[in-house]
Amino acid sequence: MTRAIVLQSTDNVATLIDNTTSGASAELSGARTGAISIVADIPYGHKCAIVALRSGDEILKYGQVIGRAIANIEVGDHVHIHNVEALRARGDR
């Protein structure tokens, strides 16, 4: 089973600590537990959604806003530059 860490209880993403493929199950550990179904191939170290996100929703990791969804994101989907606008370390804010 794929492993995923949730860093803060308010986070809506988990960090994968294994490579995973669509259809796999990911076991959540850390600030949240349980399991989710992965719906995309996601590399080690990348994020997956642990709740459904709508375009415009804030992405929370470390208990902090790290970005904004620019598309709807399903539970278990890859959360990365193709569907998130970064809001940290941009230099313009």
SVG drawing of the C-alpha trace seen along z (x, -y; Angstrom):
<svg xmlns="http://www.w3.org/2000/svg" viewBox="-15 -42 26 44">
<polyline fill="none" stroke="black" stroke-width="0.4" points="0.0,0.0 1.2,-3.5 2.0,-5.7 1.1,-9.3 1.8,-11.8 -0.6,-14.5 1.4,-17.1 -1.3,-19.2 -4.9,-18.3 -6.1,-21.3 -4.2,-20.2 -6.2,-19.2 -3.2,-17.4 -0.9,-14.6 2.7,-14.0 3.3,-10.6 6.3,-8.8 6.1,-6.1 5.6,-6.3 2.0,-5.3 -0.2,-4.6 -3.9,-5.2 -6.1,-2.7 -3.8,-2.2 -4.8,-2.8 -2.9,-5.2 -2.7,-4.9 -2.7,-8.3 -0.6,-8.8 0.4,-11.7 -2.2,-14.3 -4.9,-12.3 -5.4,-8.6 -7.4,-6.4 -7.0,-5.5 -7.9,-7.1 -7.9,-5.8 -5.4,-7.3 -6.8,-8.5 -3.6,-9.4 0.0,-8.3 1.9,-10.4 5.6,-10.3 7.3,-10.1 7.4,-13.4 4.4,-14.9 1.1,-15.8 -2.4,-14.2 -5.7,-15.7 -7.3,-14.2 -10.6,-16.1 -12.3,-17.3 -11.1,-20.7 -12.8,-23.2 -11.2,-25.8 -10.3,-28.7 -9.9,-26.7 -6.8,-27.2 -4.3,-24.4 -3.2,-23.8 0.1,-22.0 2.0,-22.5 -1.2,-24.2 -0.4,-27.0 -1.8,-28.2 0.7,-27.1 -1.4,-27.7 -4.8,-27.9 -6.5,-25.3 -6.9,-26.5 -9.1,-23.4 -11.4,-21.0 -9.3,-18.3 -10.7,-15.0 -9.8,-13.1 -6.6,-11.1 -5.7,-13.3 -2.2,-14.7 -1.9,-18.2 0.9,-20.0 1.7,-22.8 -0.9,-21.7 -3.8,-22.3 -2.4,-24.7 -1.2,-28.3 1.7,-28.7 1.2,-31.5 4.5,-31.1 8.0,-32.3 6.7,-34.1 8.4,-37.4 5.5,-39.4 3.4,-39.2"/>
</svg>
